[in-house]
Amino acid sequence: MKKALVLLSIVAFVSSCKKQRSCECVSKVTATGPGFNSTKEITQRETFTEKMKDKTATSACSTVEAQTKKHVEEQVKDAYNGTGISPSVSTSCKLL
């Protein structure tokens, strides 16, 4: 029983240590218009320069997700401006 508690303590300590983390985001762009339907996925990865604990990295990844979605929406808006095509963007990110 003691060995199991020590092992669990070690696992908990190691998992809470600061590590170099990355956040991978996938943006799905769907564009529809008269006689036109297209879907494209854009994958981007952000590697954080500082080492972080999981909670901090998760928060940073959420920030990256919001920034990525806004950036892709701006690019798509500019690309389809005046074409009569209505694009939509959905973005999801995961911590690596």
N, C-alpha and C positions, 0 to 999 in steps of 0.2 A: 504494500500500500504506500509506504514511504517513497519507494522508487517511482511509482506512478505519479505522485504529487510533485516530486522533483522534476520528472520528465515534463509534466504539464507546465510547470513554472518556466522551464527552459524554453519550451515551445512558445509560450506567451511572451517571454522576453525577446526572443529572436524575431517574432512577428511584429513586435512594436518598435524594433530598431529602425533607424533612419536608413533609407536605401535610395539609390538612384532609380527614378521611376519615369515611365513614359505614359502618355495618354494617346490612344488611337481613336480618331473620329472618322465616321463614315457619314457623308452627306448624300442623300438621295434626292436628285433633281428630277421632277416629273413635269414635262411640258406638254400641254394639249392645245390644240387649235383646230380650225377647219381642215379636216383631212390630215391632221398631224398629231402623233402621239409618240412621245419619246421618254425614256427613263435612263438616267445615267447615275452611276455611283462614283463619288470622289472620296478617296481615302487619304487622310493626313495624319502624321504622327508628330507629336510634340514630346521631346525629351527634356525633362526639367534639369537645369544645370546644378541645382543644389540637391543634396540628399534630404528626403522627407520621411516622416512617419506616415502610415497609411491614411489616417484621418486628414492630414494636411494635403496629401497627394490627391485624395478623393475630392477635396474642395477645389484644389487647383485644376483638376480635370473638368469639374463642372464649369469653372470659369472659361477654360479653353473651349468647352462645348458651346457656350453662349457666343463667344467671340468668333468661332468657326462658322456657326450658323449665320451670324450677321454678315460676315465677310462673303460667304457663298451667296447669300441672298442678294447682296449688292452687285456681285459679279453677274449673276443670272439676270437681274433686273436690267443692267446695262446691255447685256448680250441680246435680250429679247425686246428691248425698247422699240416700240413702233411696229412690231411684227404682227400684232393681233393674237399672239400666243400667250397663254397664261401659265407661267411656271410656278411650281410650288417646291419648297425645300423642307426636308426633314433631316435632322442631324442627331446622331447618337454617338456617344463616346464611352470608351471603357479604359480603365486603368490597367496598365500592363506591368 
